[in-house]
């Protein structure tokens, strides 16, 4: 029991950068939700039940231009379908047992990234729960504050904290790239594909963001599977 | 809150939750063919890279400050500094450039 509590605490510590990155984004979401006409209860309910940032922002945009609800739901599904890949990837390292429904709920780009590069997450449901919980709290509390205040954080704070999640991703990825040529190849390849989808000709660049991420991931992992005979291991 | 909005939120919650839930709960055991295991082990690298670039360039008030913050994070990450400090360093880099007017 004691080790379980420790793992949970470790998870909370490991997830703190996520909460820090989520908070200002969630504040922005809360503000926008209020301006779109959603009550604070509705905004917080959406954040606590959906817990998927990009799709929540898109939903607000669609609401504002009067899109039908079922179209919003389909768009949400498409944007969030990539969680399927993350869940499948996590399933290789985690036997969550009865906690599975709870742990699955907390899968986001950010929690998945932290968990993937933390050896401590291997077969350690309490650790995963800790990471997810602190991220979740950052998201909900930011939504609540944003909706209540109805105004953004000060500009300098808001724009500078916009880099937080990206800095975290860099912090997770770079040590792996240093240690493994396969990881470096996958990264270079993914950046090339993602840039092509972003700046490339119009049928590509107009795709929804969720599609871009999924196409990049599937394409790069397929090429990786053909190129590399083994899973990513550290060369040192 | 009207019933319509409640239904919208429930609908969004459901279609978001199912793809998260199904692989973890059912089926995808460790007894997968090795190529599929490799495929899944590569997912974090591909996804993380695609998440970072090029979106990072537009994550702050200006491309210049985003590049500065990104570079600070890159250097700190290269020396395997604690993750939280990488994030703080990135934010500090952005603030520095923005205070300079960039």
Interface residues (C-beta under 8 A of the other chain):
Chain A: X14 X16 X17 X20 X21 X38 X39 X41 X42 X45 X46 X49 X50 X51 X52 X55 X56 X59 X69 X70 X72 X73 X74 X76 X77 X80 X81 X82 X83 X84 X85 X86 X87 X88 X89 X90 X91 X92 X94 X96 X100 X101 X103 X104 X105 X107 X109 X112 X113 X116 X117 X155 X156 X159 X160 X161 X162 X163 X164 X165 X166 X167 X168 X169 X170 X171 X172 X173 X174 X175 X176 X178 X183 X186 X187 X189 X190 X191 X193 X194 X195 X198 X199 X212 X213 X216 X217 X220 X221 X222 X224 X225 X228 X230 X231 X232
Chain B: X1 X4 X5 X6 X7 X8 X9 X10 X11 X12 X13 X15 X16 X17 X19 X20 X21 X22 X23 X24 X25 X28 X29 X30 X32 X35 X37 X38 X39 X40 X41 X42 X43 X44 X45 X46 X47 X48 X49 X50 X51 X52 X53 X54 X55 X56 X59 X60 X61 X65 X66 X69 X70 X72 X73 X74 X76 X77 X78 X80 X81 X83 X84 X86 X87 X89 X90 X91 X93 X94 X95 X98 X99
